[in-house]
């Protein structure tokens, strides 16, 4: 893995580790905050193959949609988020505009 890719992965994982229980971030938001605004799909890949101890359940797509690639599919993603008191709609979406989390400014 190239040094830039490893650095980006570390930034993504560090940011995901900070997402509070009951809140969410989007793949694109994470990519942009880590300096690569067009890398939402790469963030998705990191989520899929990254450190399983991180709260990846708190990452959703830009419209609040849950990930079909999450362990257990969208139902599994839903169960974990509901365990954090996040309301999920019948079409497997969260109210991203209400639950979006932004890290404190540095």
C-alpha positions, 0 to 999 in steps of 0.5 A: 500500500502506498504511503498516501493510501495508508495515510488516508486510511488512518485519517478515515479510521481516526475520524470514524472512531470519533463518531458519537453513538446515535449520530452518523457521518456520510462516506462523502463527508468523511472523504472531504474532511480527510482531504479527498472530496471525491473519494467516497467510494474509497471510504466505503472500501475502507469501511468494508475491509477496515478495522472491524472494531470501529463504529462503521455502522455510523457511516451512511450514504449521502441520502442516509441509506444503509449499506447492503455490504454491512455484515448482515446486509441492510437489516444487520446495519439497521439492527445495530443502529436501532441499538443506538436508538437511531430511527430507521425508515421502512426503506432503510434510511436514517434522517441524515439531516437530523443525525449528521455529526461534524467533528469539532473544528481544530 
